[in-house]
Amino acid sequence: MSDAAPPPVLHAEDARITIDDVVAIDRLTVRARGDRVLCTGEAEALFAALTAVPLRSRAPSHDDAAMPGEASLAAGTLHVAGFDVATRAHLDAAGIAPLDPPLPKGTTAHDYVTWSARLAGFSPRAARDLAASALERVGLSAFLRRTVDTLELPTRRALVLAHALVADPPVLVLEAPLAGLDGPGAAFVMNALARATDGRGALLSAERLDPGTPEGDLARGATDVLVFAGGALVLEGAPETLFAGVRVYGVTIRKNPGPFREELLARGIEVTGGPLRMSVRLSAAASTKDIVAAASKARAPLVEMFPIVG
């Protein structure tokens, strides 16, 4: 008799994610097919729930009172590798790497990751050994005695990855690990990601999937790509399918969503989400000029239009 298949990296049934009690993602239903799931588009609310890091902490220069914050699962079910996100059981099982968390000044890289292992229940000696091994795996052996506040962005990203990796979890949750990186810095983090995720599941996010960019290359190595826009999952599939001529744009208008949607559909352009924030999927014959023309005819002023895929 063969062993039972492991639970999917991400599994949601009619999940509703709220930010400070305001619905951010609604009726999310998805079951990952593979072990490397990449989310893009407007996935910040999902990762705020998965990492348990309030959105307001990601913009320390802004007035906290004006920024949205706590993410929670208000309805439905959401699981990471079989662990319940609603009860935060996944935080004890998955390795969590939020985007650029604050790091304790004056602490060495080795001490930082050692403390992560201690929090996971390991003895002081075992924690030190595990920390050294995790840092070596992500390419930071030469940085053990460096204080974390002296590290550059790529090495800080690898350090947070080592923190997530230290207890050898079955799955890693990695928020936008390549955001803002290119060239040698992106290559360094890409190598760290490849080594850290070898043999385990990974749930990652990326800001954009432009071809030829590090995040685009990261997506091509995924088993599942999930595209979020307008508070919904608007596109999912294997990267070879999604990147085969598919073009998806995020669009925000100021008014007249009904006539705007009708104009888009009349031009053969698929629409998801709304009413004022939505994603549109262009047909082979359509272009962004058709989106602009539809907005003009519907008297729906465009606030923003940006590529998500393609």
Secondary structure as GFF3:
##gff-version 3
##sequence-region A 1 310
A	DSSP	beta_strand	10	19	.	.	.	ID=ss1
A	DSSP	beta_strand	22	31	.	.	.	ID=ss2
A	DSSP	beta_strand	36	41	.	.	.	ID=ss3
A	DSSP	alpha_helix	44	51	.	.	.	ID=ss4
A	DSSP	three_ten_helix	55	58	.	.	.	ID=ss5
A	DSSP	three_ten_helix	64	66	.	.	.	ID=ss6
A	DSSP	beta_strand	71	80	.	.	.	ID=ss7
A	DSSP	beta_strand	83	84	.	.	.	ID=ss8
A	DSSP	alpha_helix	90	93	.	.	.	ID=ss9
A	DSSP	beta_strand	95	97	.	.	.	ID=ss10
A	DSSP	alpha_helix	109	119	.	.	.	ID=ss11
A	DSSP	alpha_helix	124	137	.	.	.	ID=ss12
A	DSSP	three_ten_helix	141	143	.	.	.	ID=ss13
A	DSSP	three_ten_helix	148	150	.	.	.	ID=ss14
A	DSSP	alpha_helix	153	165	.	.	.	ID=ss15
A	DSSP	beta_strand	171	174	.	.	.	ID=ss16
A	DSSP	alpha_helix	183	197	.	.	.	ID=ss17
A	DSSP	beta_strand	201	206	.	.	.	ID=ss18
A	DSSP	alpha_helix	214	220	.	.	.	ID=ss19
A	DSSP	beta_strand	224	229	.	.	.	ID=ss20
A	DSSP	beta_strand	232	237	.	.	.	ID=ss21
A	DSSP	alpha_helix	239	242	.	.	.	ID=ss22
A	DSSP	beta_strand	247	253	.	.	.	ID=ss23
A	DSSP	alpha_helix	257	266	.	.	.	ID=ss24
A	DSSP	beta_strand	270	273	.	.	.	ID=ss25
A	DSSP	beta_strand	277	282	.	.	.	ID=ss26
A	DSSP	alpha_helix	288	297	.	.	.	ID=ss27
A	DSSP	beta_strand	302	309	.	.	.	ID=ss28
###
